[in-house]
Amino acid sequence: MKHTFVAELQDQPGVLSRVANLFWRRAFDLTSINVGSTEDPSRSRMTIVVDARRTSPERVAANLRKLVPVVEVTDLTGLPAVSRDLALVRVRCAPTERSELRDVAAIFRARIVDLASDSAIVEVSGDEEKVDGLVELLRPRGILEMVRSGRVAMRRGGGLDKNGADSPRAAGH
């Protein structure tokens, strides 16, 4: 089973390196890590996915909370949340195969974002199963290159504010 953690961090140089070093030192089984900016320019948000069969989720959260730039850690596992994975996949595609590729992409609400004489880049986002499904359908064409973002996640609804109280949006105000 995979556990998804979201960590809010002070936006400082070297934060990603410190978190990665923590995972390396403790031999945590990291599946995915993604970090990006937030609505607050002084903060970053990191989404971390670990394999809970090989790594204690409680231990991961406790160790993350000890790092100085970490402001807050939330385990989204079991909570209502939205999560997405983004993939860019370059596949072999002759000009005569473009409409067929476009049809396959449409089934997954993916889109072709680049065309070359012998290849195309398909962009898809969604849950991991959706992305995996499209990748498996593209594999027989010949995947030339692929990159995936890793999971990003956010709790559904208004949730709680920074003080642990129901936020106005969550309370319906």
N, C-alpha and C positions, 0 to 999 in steps of 0.2 A: 504494500500500500504506500502511496506517495502522500507526503504531507507538504502543504503549501504555507509558507510563512511570508508575511509582509513586514519589512523593517523600515521604519522611518529614521533617516539619518541626517546628521548635520552635514551639509554639503562642504566637504573638505577634500583637499588633495590626498590621495592614498587610501581612502576609505574602502574601496573595492579590494585593494590589495590586502588590507588588514582583515577583512572578512574572509577572503580566499585563504589567507594564511591560517586563520582559525580553523577552517574546514580541513586544511591539509594537516595541521598539527594534531587535531583530534581524530583524524581518519574518518570523518563523517562522509557518508555516501551521498554526494551532491549530484542531483540529476540535472538541475537547471538553476542558473542564476542570471538575473536581469536587473539592471539598475538604470534609473532615468530621473529626470527632473520632475518637480511637482509644481503645484500652484504657488508654492512658497519658494522664492529663489534661494533661500538659505537652507532648504531641505532637499534631500533626494529620497527616492523610494526604491527599495530593493525587494524583488520577489525571489524567493529561494524555495526550491523544491528538493526534498530529500526522500530517499527510500527508507521508509520507517521499518522495513523488515530487517535492515542492517544498521540503522541509526536510531537512537532513542529521540523522539521528537521533543520530549521534555528537556533533554540534555542540550539539544540544539538551541532551543529558546533561551535556556538559562545562560549558555555561553554567549549567545548574541547580545543579551541584555548587559553583559559585563563589559562589552566594548564601549569605550568612551564616546565615539561619535553616534552611537545608537540611542535614539530618543524613545522609541516604542517598538515592540515586537508583537505581532498578532498571528496566531495560528488560524488560518482560514479553513482548515480541514473541518468538514462537518458544518460549517456556517454557510448561509446562502451567499454565494459569491459569483462574480462574473470572471471567467479566466479565458485568455486567448493566447494562441501561439501564432506567429507569423512565419511563413516560409516563402522564399524565392527559389524557384526551381527552373534551371535551364535544361531544356529537353531538345533532343533532335526533332526537327520539324521541317519537312520540305514544304515549299509553297503550296503544293497540292493537298497537304494534310492540315492546313491551318483551320479550315472550317470544322473539321472533326475535333481538333484540339480545343477550339473555342466552345464547341458543344459540351465536351467533357468538363472543361473549366466551369461552364455555366451551371452544371449540376451541383457543383460545390460552392457556388457563388464566388468563384475565383475569377481572376481576369488576366489576360495577356498584357504585360506591361512593356515588352520589348520584342521586336521581331528582327531576325537576321536572315540571310539567305538560306541557312540550313538549321536554324534553331530558334527557339522562343523562350522567353522567361515568363513563367506563370507565378502570380502572386496569390496566396491564399492565407486567410486568417480564420481562426475558430478554435474549437477545443482540439486537443491533441489527436483524438480519434478521427475527426474530420480531416485534419491535415495529413495524418497517416494514410487515410483512405485515398486521398487524391494522389499522394506520393506513390502508393502501390499501383494505381491505375496508370500513372505516368512511367513507371519503371520499365515496362516492355518497350516503350518508345526509345529509351536510352537517356538516362539522366546524366547530363554532362557536368553539372555543378549544382550544389544545393546549399542553402544556408537557412537555419531556423533561429528565431529570436530567443526561444525558451519562453516559458510561461510568464505572463504578466497577469496579475489578479487584483480585484478590488471587491470589497464586501458590498453586497446588494443593499439597496435602501439607504436611508439616512444614517443608520448605525448610531454609534455613540460619538459624542464630541471628545475633545482631548482630556476632559475632566471625568470621563466615564458616565456622564449623564446623557439621557436621550437628547439628541440634537433636535432643533425645531423641525427640520424636515422629517425626521423619523417619527416625531410626535404628531405630525400633521398640522403644525401651525404655520 
